[in-house]
Amino acid sequence: MTIASPALPWLLEPDDPGVRYLALRDLSGLPPGDRELVRAKQAAYSEGPISTVLKHMNPEGFWRIPGGGYNPKYSSTVWSLILLSQLGASAGDDRRITKACKYYLDHAVSKADSISYNGTPSGVIDCLQGNMCAALTGMDYADDRLDRAYDWMARSVTGDGVKYYAYKCGPGFACGPNGKLPCAWGAVKVMLAFGKLPEKRRTPSIRKAIGTGADFLLGSDPVKADYPTRGGIKPSRNWWKFGFPVFYVTDILQIAEALVSLGYGNDPRLNNAVGFIRSKQDGQGRWILEYDYSGKTWGNFGEKNRPNKWVTYRALKILKLAGAA
């Protein structure tokens, strides 16, 4: 079903093939084999930012420096894969993506089967494991190690038979850098990853973790964001700012995306977040870019504080899935 938005023709303009492809795919209701959609995908790969990211990939499968690829932010392997996923890239469309996903797991999976910034069990942190499971699954990459990483991630939430370290220091999204308190940013990333899995792949352990995550994130009003913080400090203002791409930072769009993808779109506890999202559009149904990574990652995704196609696409996709567009 096509979304009813005055901004849709703007998103479909041919001058930005990357966002045009995503808008056709996710907002216009076109079937996968539609000729216009196929041509748009080809343009996104050949002319859009997907081609820019892949152009900078080392032939061995990494960006910037070999290894697990957490640094330098935000142009190394971790962030390049997250960006590719958010651009709509798929391992089935380009062998380089498959190679990069495999290379990443070769260097990031610990002996405990967890995804880690340095390949050791002590290097696990929720925001990273959630981001990377979401990114690789979102790009249709299949690997037994990824399945095992999901299982470890679920059990790290529920507390079922995993060992904790300084960063991932306990169940229920406990986070060392957050004073060992549950971290909402990390929880959103983990829930986003679970939402990328088809229901038939959600094991009992994963379903249990989803319930834990929903109880935590919806136990507070996402718009108020009164989640636990180290020393009781105020949450980052970026929580209320919408941007693209979305890396370490989490915003209200992403918490809504995660929860809607898991079937909580009609939960009344999410109503304020949906209302907040809708309130930020202008008279032409567009949203502005409030934070960005200009000069820090591959590509340019618009001018800050101006109406932005990528942010508008993010917002409309969520509102459509929530039935609130």
Buried (B, 14 or more C-beta within 10 A) or exposed (E): EEBEBEBBEBBBEEEBBBBBBBBBBBBBEBEEEBEEBBEBBBBBBEBBBBBBBBEEBBEEBBBBEEBBBBBEEBBBBBBBBBBBBBBBBBBEBBEBBBBBBBBBBBBBBBEBBBBBBBBBBBBBBBBBBBBBBBBBBBBBBEBEBBBBBBBBBBBBBBBEEBEBBEBBBBBBBBBBBBBBBBBBBBBBBBBBBBBBBEEEEBBEBBBBBBEBBBEBBBEBBBBEBEBBBEEEEEBBEBBBBBBBBBBBBBBBBBBBBBBBBBEBBEBEBBBBBBEBBBEBBEEEBBBBBBBBBEEEBBBEBBEEEEBBBBBBBBBBBBBBBBEBB
